[in-house]
Amino acid sequence: MEFDEKKLTRRKLIIGAGTFAAGAALLSAGAQNLISKAEAKETALPWPYEKLDPNEVAEAAYNEWYKLYCGAAVISSIFTPLKKKFGEPYASFPVDSFIWMHGGVAGWGTMCGTEIGATLAANMIAGQGVFKDGEKIANEVIQWYCDTELPTYAPKNPKISAKLPMSKSGSPLCHVSVGKWMKVADKGFWSPERKDRCARLTANIAAHTVKLLNDWKDGKFKSDLKIPAMTYNITAQHDCTDCHGGKVPEINTKGNPAK
């Protein structure tokens, strides 16, 4: 059939355009529904998990620190091998976008990025929400971070040949953790030793997180730790006196479900 532009009236043009738009809208809606269902299936939590080698994860985290810093390096070291095992949803996860975790969130010295990265991974794999296994694993990692002389990890190809000292932070805060290590090591913040210390600590936290996830996968994970709010009646850490001294504020205990 030949096209006759003389017979194409304004009314027919409008009707035709409307029909095309309606058809396009239906196609778009259908495609979007299909995409949404596929994406929902791929990204539904919890994400699949197979046991990982903590030593391999630690080495990857150490090296990734020099590209992504602490938090994103923990995520990358755990999600990259899982991407090889499962593909999606790990393949599309934007690990690079979490570089902001460095230095206790954009250099503000708050929560150490390694713990944030570990918490993210644990919640996406073992279940998110208060009192869920993901949060319990995160709670265990944070407590271990506070109580353990770190770093203990010895990389295969260290950036620094000298032996680095260890220190116990007693706190989940980057500022306190790094500050105590700097005092023990007598090294400045911008020194290569301090950087390598954080890279090794990142390896420790990534490996410990995977050990707990492996136990969880085997059905062996148990935790008796309480979240700090259940103990202190406010979101908190367990060592207040490092910063508050004798001025620890009194907390209103009304409504504590533990009381």
C-alpha positions as CSV (number, residue, x, y, z in Angstrom):
1,M,0.0,0.0,0.0
2,E,1.4,3.4,-1.1
3,F,1.5,6.3,1.3
4,D,-0.8,9.2,0.2
5,E,0.0,12.3,2.2
6,K,-3.1,14.0,0.7
7,K,-5.4,11.6,2.5
8,L,-3.6,12.0,5.8
9,T,-5.9,14.5,7.5
10,R,-5.2,16.3,10.8
11,R,-7.8,14.2,12.6
12,K,-6.3,10.9,11.3
13,L,-2.8,12.1,12.3
14,I,-4.0,12.9,15.8
15,I,-5.8,9.5,16.1
16,G,-2.8,7.7,14.7
17,A,-0.4,9.4,17.1
18,G,-2.7,8.6,20.0
19,T,-2.9,5.0,19.0
20,F,0.9,4.8,18.7
21,A,1.4,6.5,22.1
22,A,-1.1,4.1,23.7
23,G,0.6,1.1,22.2
24,A,4.0,2.4,23.2
25,A,2.8,3.0,26.7
26,L,1.4,-0.6,27.0
27,L,4.7,-2.0,25.7
28,S,6.7,0.2,28.1
29,A,4.5,-0.8,31.0
30,G,4.8,-4.5,30.1
31,A,8.6,-4.3,29.7
32,Q,8.9,-2.4,32.9
33,N,6.8,-5.0,34.7
34,L,9.1,-7.7,33.3
35,I,12.2,-5.8,34.3
36,S,10.8,-5.1,37.7
37,K,10.0,-8.8,38.3
38,A,13.4,-9.9,37.2
39,E,15.2,-7.2,39.3
40,A,13.0,-8.0,42.3
41,K,14.0,-11.7,42.0
42,E,17.7,-10.9,41.7
43,T,17.8,-8.3,44.5
44,A,15.4,-9.9,47.0
45,L,17.0,-10.2,50.4
46,P,18.6,-12.2,51.8
47,W,21.2,-12.8,49.0
48,P,22.6,-16.3,48.3
49,Y,25.8,-17.3,50.1
50,E,28.3,-20.1,49.8
51,K,31.2,-20.5,52.3
52,L,34.3,-18.5,51.5
53,D,38.0,-18.9,52.4
54,P,38.8,-16.3,55.1
55,N,42.4,-16.2,54.1
56,E,41.6,-15.4,50.5
57,V,39.1,-12.8,51.6
58,A,41.7,-11.2,53.9
59,E,44.3,-11.0,51.2
60,A,41.8,-9.4,48.8
61,A,40.7,-6.9,51.4
62,Y,44.2,-5.9,52.2
63,N,45.0,-5.2,48.5
64,E,41.6,-3.5,47.9
65,W,42.2,-1.1,50.7
66,Y,44.8,0.7,48.6
67,K,42.1,1.2,45.9
68,L,38.8,1.5,47.9
69,Y,39.8,2.1,51.5
70,C,38.3,0.3,54.5
71,G,34.6,-0.2,54.1
72,A,34.4,-0.7,50.4
73,A,37.4,-3.0,50.6
74,V,35.5,-5.3,53.0
75,I,32.5,-5.3,50.8
76,S,34.5,-6.0,47.7
77,S,36.5,-8.8,49.3
78,I,33.3,-10.6,50.2
79,F,31.1,-9.8,47.2
80,T,33.6,-10.4,44.5
81,P,34.1,-14.1,45.1
82,L,30.3,-14.4,45.5
83,K,29.9,-12.7,42.2
84,K,32.0,-15.4,40.6
85,K,29.8,-18.1,42.3
86,F,26.4,-16.6,41.7
87,G,26.6,-13.7,39.2
88,E,23.6,-11.6,40.1
89,P,22.7,-9.9,42.4
90,Y,26.4,-9.4,43.3
91,A,27.5,-8.6,39.7
92,S,25.5,-5.3,39.7
93,F,26.4,-4.2,43.2
94,P,28.2,-0.8,43.0
95,V,31.0,-1.5,45.4
96,D,33.0,1.6,44.3
97,S,30.1,3.9,45.5
98,F,31.0,3.0,49.1
99,I,34.4,4.6,49.2
100,W,32.8,7.3,51.4
101,M,33.1,4.9,54.4
102,H,36.8,5.8,54.6
103,G,38.1,7.5,57.8
104,G,35.0,6.9,59.8
105,V,32.7,8.2,57.1
106,A,34.2,10.8,54.8
107,G,37.1,11.4,57.3
108,W,34.9,12.3,60.2
109,G,36.3,9.6,62.5
110,T,33.0,8.1,63.5
111,M,32.3,4.4,63.0
112,C,35.2,2.6,61.4
113,G,34.4,1.8,57.8
114,T,35.4,-1.8,58.1
115,E,32.5,-2.4,60.6
116,I,30.0,-0.6,58.3
117,G,31.1,-2.7,55.4
118,A,30.9,-5.9,57.4
119,T,27.4,-4.9,58.7
120,L,26.2,-4.2,55.1
121,A,27.4,-7.6,53.9
122,A,26.1,-9.5,56.9
123,N,22.6,-7.9,56.7
124,M,22.3,-8.6,53.0
125,I,23.3,-12.2,53.4
126,A,22.0,-13.3,56.8
127,G,19.0,-11.1,57.1
128,Q,18.3,-7.5,57.8
129,G,16.4,-6.0,60.7
130,V,16.7,-5.6,64.5
131,F,17.6,-9.0,66.2
132,K,18.0,-10.7,62.8
133,D,21.1,-12.9,62.2
134,G,22.7,-10.2,60.0
135,E,22.6,-7.7,62.8
136,K,23.8,-10.3,65.3
137,I,26.8,-11.0,63.1
138,A,27.5,-7.3,62.8
139,N,27.2,-7.0,66.6
140,E,29.8,-9.8,67.0
141,V,32.2,-8.2,64.5
142,I,32.0,-4.8,66.2
143,Q,32.6,-6.3,69.7
144,W,35.6,-8.3,68.3
145,Y,37.0,-5.2,66.7
146,C,36.8,-3.4,70.1
147,D,38.3,-6.2,72.2
148,T,41.1,-7.6,69.9
149,E,44.7,-6.5,69.6
150,L,44.8,-5.5,65.9
151,P,46.1,-5.9,63.2
152,T,47.2,-9.5,63.3
153,Y,47.0,-10.1,59.6
154,A,50.3,-10.7,57.8
155,P,49.8,-10.0,54.0
156,K,51.6,-12.2,51.4
157,N,53.0,-9.1,49.7
158,P,53.1,-6.4,52.3
159,K,53.5,-2.7,51.2
160,I,55.5,-2.1,54.4
161,S,58.3,-4.5,55.3
162,A,58.6,-3.4,58.9
163,K,56.7,-5.2,61.6
164,L,53.7,-3.2,62.7
165,P,52.6,-3.0,66.3
166,M,49.1,-3.9,67.4
167,S,46.7,-2.0,69.7
168,K,43.2,-2.6,71.2
169,S,40.7,0.2,70.4
170,G,38.2,-0.5,73.1
171,S,35.8,1.5,70.8
172,P,34.2,1.0,67.4
173,L,35.2,4.6,66.4
174,C,37.8,5.2,63.8
175,H,39.1,8.3,65.6
176,V,39.8,6.3,68.8
177,S,41.1,3.2,67.1
178,V,43.5,5.0,64.8
179,G,44.6,7.4,67.6
180,K,45.5,4.6,70.0
181,W,47.5,2.8,67.3
182,M,49.3,6.0,66.4
183,K,50.3,6.5,70.0
184,V,51.6,2.9,70.3
185,A,53.4,3.0,67.0
186,D,54.6,6.6,67.3
187,K,53.6,7.2,63.7
188,G,51.7,10.0,62.1
189,F,48.3,9.7,60.4
190,W,49.8,10.3,56.9
191,S,52.6,7.8,57.4
192,P,52.8,4.7,55.2
193,E,52.8,2.6,58.4
194,R,49.5,4.0,59.5
195,K,48.0,3.3,56.1
196,D,49.2,-0.2,56.0
197,R,47.9,-0.8,59.5
198,C,44.4,0.2,58.4
199,A,44.8,-2.1,55.3
200,R,45.8,-5.0,57.5
201,L,43.0,-4.3,60.0
202,T,40.6,-4.3,57.0
203,A,41.8,-7.7,56.2
204,N,41.2,-8.9,59.7
205,I,37.6,-7.6,59.8
206,A,36.7,-9.0,56.4
207,A,38.1,-12.5,57.4
208,H,36.3,-12.5,60.7
209,T,33.1,-11.5,59.1
210,V,33.4,-14.4,56.7
211,K,34.2,-16.8,59.5
212,L,30.9,-15.8,61.2
213,L,29.0,-16.1,57.9
214,N,30.5,-19.5,57.3
215,D,29.3,-20.6,60.8
216,W,25.9,-19.1,60.0
217,K,25.8,-21.1,56.7
218,D,26.6,-24.3,58.7
219,G,23.9,-23.5,61.2
220,K,26.5,-23.1,63.9
221,F,26.3,-19.3,64.5
222,K,25.2,-18.3,68.0
223,S,25.3,-14.9,69.7
224,D,24.5,-13.9,73.2
225,L,25.5,-10.2,72.8
226,K,22.9,-7.6,73.4
227,I,22.7,-4.5,71.2
228,P,24.0,-1.6,73.3
229,A,20.6,0.1,73.5
230,M,19.3,-2.8,75.5
231,T,22.0,-2.2,78.1
232,Y,22.3,1.6,78.2
233,N,18.8,2.7,77.2
234,I,20.3,4.7,74.3
235,T,22.3,3.9,71.2
236,A,25.8,3.7,72.4
237,Q,29.2,2.0,72.5
238,H,30.5,0.2,75.5
239,D,33.4,2.5,76.3
240,C,32.0,6.0,77.0
241,T,34.8,7.3,79.3
242,D,37.4,7.6,76.5
243,C,35.6,10.7,75.3
244,H,33.2,11.7,78.1
245,G,35.6,11.4,81.1
246,G,33.6,12.1,84.2
247,K,30.8,13.7,82.3
248,V,28.9,10.7,81.0
249,P,25.3,12.0,80.6
250,E,22.4,10.3,82.6
251,I,20.0,8.5,80.4
252,N,16.2,8.3,80.8
253,T,15.4,4.6,81.3
254,K,11.6,4.9,80.7
255,G,10.2,2.2,78.4
256,N,13.2,-0.1,78.3
257,P,11.8,-3.5,77.2
258,A,14.6,-5.2,79.1
259,K,13.5,-3.7,82.4
